Amino acid sequence: MELCISIDEKNCNALYNSLIQDNNQDIAMKCEDNKLIIKIINVKISSIYNLVDDIIRDYETFKKVGEL
């Protein structure tokens, strides 16, 4: 199974750099038109919630750090 997530973010490159540290070979990311496109392959149904939750937490942290 494959999961694709798109996050609208005008500062796409900074978000990309903050998420790339948690990246592995099953995750591909690219910035395109102020959107971060995250493509995850080899996803197990049982792990979909955890993956999305982790990405949301990373994004929330990114936004909070940006406000400092």
N, CA, C and O of each residue as an XYZ file, in Angstrom:
272
protein
N       0.837     -1.162      0.000
C       0.000      0.000      0.000
C       0.891      1.237      0.000
O       2.001      1.226      0.532
N       0.380      2.295     -0.607
C       1.116      3.547     -0.711
C       0.267      4.665     -0.115
O      -0.949      4.692     -0.299
N       0.903      5.576      0.593
C       0.213      6.702      1.222
C       0.866      7.985      0.733
O       2.091      8.109      0.745
N       0.049      8.939      0.302
C       0.577     10.218     -0.177
C      -0.095     11.340      0.614
O      -1.320     11.378      0.735
N       0.716     12.246      1.149
C       0.226     13.365      1.947
C       0.766     14.648      1.329
O       1.936     14.722      0.954
N      -0.089     15.649      1.227
C       0.311     16.950      0.704
C       0.046     17.999      1.780
O      -1.064     18.095      2.303
N       1.071     18.783      2.106
C       0.947     19.828      3.127
C       1.214     21.174      2.464
O       2.287     21.397      1.903
N       0.227     22.074      2.533
C       0.417     23.431      2.023
C       1.300     24.201      2.997
O       0.966     24.336      4.174
N       2.402     24.692      2.513
C       3.324     25.433      3.382
C       4.169     26.357      2.524
O       4.922     25.899      1.664
N       4.043     27.672      2.760
C       4.795     28.627      1.943
C       6.295     28.509      2.160
O       7.084     28.882      1.291
N       6.692     27.986      3.325
C       8.108     27.784      3.614
C       8.428     26.292      3.483
O       8.919     25.667      4.423
N       8.148     25.749      2.335
C       8.243     24.312      2.078
C       9.639     23.749      2.333
O       9.774     22.672      2.913
N      10.661     24.454      1.913
C      12.023     23.928      2.070
C      12.420     23.772      3.533
O      13.097     22.807      3.889
N      12.009     24.706      4.381
C      12.314     24.593      5.809
C      11.580     23.405      6.423
O      12.149     22.680      7.240
N      10.325     23.201      6.039
C       9.567     22.050      6.530
C      10.205     20.756      6.046
O      10.346     19.802      6.811
N      10.587     20.728      4.787
C      11.270     19.554      4.228
C      12.518     19.223      5.048
O      12.741     18.068      5.411
N      13.324     20.238      5.335
C      14.565     20.017      6.091
C      14.306     19.544      7.515
O      15.108     18.796      8.074
N      13.199     19.970      8.105
C      12.902     19.523      9.470
C      12.385     18.091      9.494
O      12.582     17.384     10.483
N      11.730     17.653      8.429
C      11.189     16.290      8.385
C      12.175     15.266      7.833
O      12.058     14.081      8.143
N      13.128     15.685      7.035
C      14.035     14.756      6.362
C      14.861     13.950      7.361
O      15.320     12.854      7.041
N      15.053     14.478      8.557
C      15.851     13.770      9.558
C      15.198     12.466      9.991
O      15.891     11.529     10.387
N      13.867     12.394      9.920
C      13.141     11.186     10.309
C      12.869     10.275      9.116
O      12.110      9.311      9.221
N      13.477     10.580      8.012
C      13.190      9.880      6.763
C      13.873      8.516      6.702
O      14.929      8.313      7.301
N      13.264      7.593      5.980
C      13.909      6.315      5.675
C      13.678      5.992      4.206
O      13.101      6.800      3.479
N      14.114      4.834      3.768
C      14.060      4.500      2.345
C      12.638      4.346      1.813
O      12.440      4.360      0.598
N      11.648      4.200      2.682
C      10.265      4.046      2.234
C       9.525      5.374      2.126
O       8.342      5.397      1.786
N      10.211      6.480      2.412
C       9.579      7.797      2.393
C      10.299      8.694      1.388
O      11.514      8.880      1.454
N       9.522      9.243      0.458
C      10.063     10.198     -0.512
C       9.339     11.527     -0.310
O       8.120     11.557     -0.139
N      10.090     12.615     -0.331
C       9.488     13.937     -0.153
C      10.016     14.882     -1.217
O      11.157     14.773     -1.665
N       9.147     15.825     -1.613
C       9.587     16.875     -2.527
C       8.718     18.107     -2.316
O       7.553     18.008     -1.933
N       9.308     19.267     -2.573
C       8.587     20.534     -2.516
C       8.154     20.899     -3.928
O       8.945     20.856     -4.871
N       6.885     21.258     -4.052
C       6.353     21.594     -5.366
C       5.210     22.592     -5.193
O       4.226     22.284     -4.520
N       5.319     23.765     -5.779
C       4.270     24.791     -5.716
C       3.833     25.095     -4.285
O       2.639     25.096     -3.985
N       4.796     25.353     -3.404
C       4.536     25.651     -1.992
C       3.782     24.537     -1.276
O       3.020     24.796     -0.344
N       3.992     23.320     -1.705
C       3.417     22.151     -1.047
C       4.514     21.133     -0.822
O       5.379     20.930     -1.674
N       4.469     20.500      0.330
C       5.368     19.386      0.589
C       4.594     18.120      0.289
O       3.567     17.848      0.910
N       5.085     17.350     -0.659
C       4.453     16.092     -1.042
C       5.246     14.970     -0.379
O       6.445     14.818     -0.611
N       4.567     14.199      0.438
C       5.194     13.082      1.141
C       4.573     11.798      0.614
O       3.358     11.614      0.673
N       5.410     10.921      0.104
C       4.944      9.643     -0.444
C       5.604      8.523      0.352
O       6.830      8.431      0.424
N       4.777      7.682      0.943
C       5.274      6.584      1.767
C       4.864      5.275      1.107
O       3.685      5.045      0.835
N       5.846      4.422      0.855
C       5.551      3.129      0.242
C       5.667      2.020      1.284
O       6.190      2.227      2.379
N       5.177      0.863      0.928
C       5.212     -0.310      1.816
C       4.525     -0.030      3.149
O       5.017     -0.427      4.205
N       3.392      0.653      3.092
C       2.647      0.995      4.299
C       1.738     -0.171      4.674
O       1.017     -0.717      3.839
N       1.792     -0.531      5.938
C       0.865     -1.535      6.454
C      -0.367     -0.809      6.974
O      -0.252      0.271      7.552
N      -1.523     -1.385      6.777
C      -2.760     -0.754      7.225
C      -2.694     -0.422      8.713
O      -3.186      0.624      9.137
N      -2.107     -1.281      9.485
C      -2.043     -1.062     10.933
C      -1.164      0.127     11.324
O      -1.260      0.611     12.452
N      -0.317      0.604     10.425
C       0.588      1.705     10.771
C       0.181      3.045     10.167
O       0.866      4.043     10.394
N      -0.902      3.100      9.413
C      -1.301      4.355      8.769
C      -1.547      5.449      9.801
O      -1.051      6.564      9.646
N      -2.302      5.146     10.845
C      -2.601      6.163     11.858
C      -1.316      6.695     12.479
O      -1.163      7.907     12.637
N      -0.402      5.820     12.829
C       0.843      6.251     13.471
C       1.678      7.136     12.555
O       2.256      8.124     13.007
N       1.746      6.793     11.283
C       2.520      7.601     10.338
C       1.948      9.005     10.216
O       2.679      9.993     10.297
N       0.647      9.086     10.022
C       0.008     10.399      9.882
C       0.151     11.195     11.178
O       0.422     12.395     11.137
N      -0.028     10.550     12.312
C       0.120     11.209     13.605
C       1.535     11.760     13.787
O       1.703     12.886     14.255
N       2.538     10.990     13.427
C       3.932     11.446     13.530
C       4.186     12.663     12.649
O       4.856     13.607     13.070
N       3.658     12.645     11.437
C       3.860     13.769     10.517
C       3.162     15.018     11.054
O       3.715     16.116     10.987
N       1.953     14.853     11.584
C       1.235     15.999     12.154
C       1.997     16.573     13.344
O       2.103     17.793     13.471
N       2.520     15.733     14.205
C       3.298     16.215     15.361
C       4.549     16.965     14.906
O       4.876     18.021     15.448
N       5.245     16.421     13.913
C       6.432     17.107     13.384
C       6.050     18.461     12.795
O       6.767     19.444     12.984
N       4.928     18.517     12.085
C       4.475     19.764     11.478
C       4.108     20.783     12.559
O       4.456     21.958     12.443
N       3.411     20.343     13.605
C       3.054     21.245     14.701
C       4.305     21.796     15.383
O       4.361     22.980     15.716
N       5.297     20.950     15.590
C       6.558     21.395     16.186
C       7.244     22.406     15.277
O       7.750     23.424     15.749
N       7.262     22.130     13.981
C       7.848     23.040     12.996
C       7.178     24.412     13.076
O       7.861     25.435     13.058
N       5.844     24.439     13.163
C       5.114     25.703     13.219
C       5.412     26.454     14.524
O       5.581     27.673     14.507
N       5.478     25.740     15.649
C       5.756     26.383     16.937
C       7.159     26.967     16.969
O       7.354     28.077     17.464
N       8.129     26.245     16.455
C       9.505     26.742     16.411
C       9.578     27.974     15.518
O      10.316     28.913     15.819
N       8.828     27.982     14.436
C       8.809     29.128     13.538
C       8.227     30.380     14.170
O       8.531     31.494     13.742
N       7.385     30.204     15.194
C       6.764     31.342     15.870
C       7.668     31.954     16.934
O       7.391     33.052     17.416
N       8.749     31.260     17.310
C       9.647     31.768     18.360
C      10.460     32.951     17.897
O      11.259     33.489     18.663
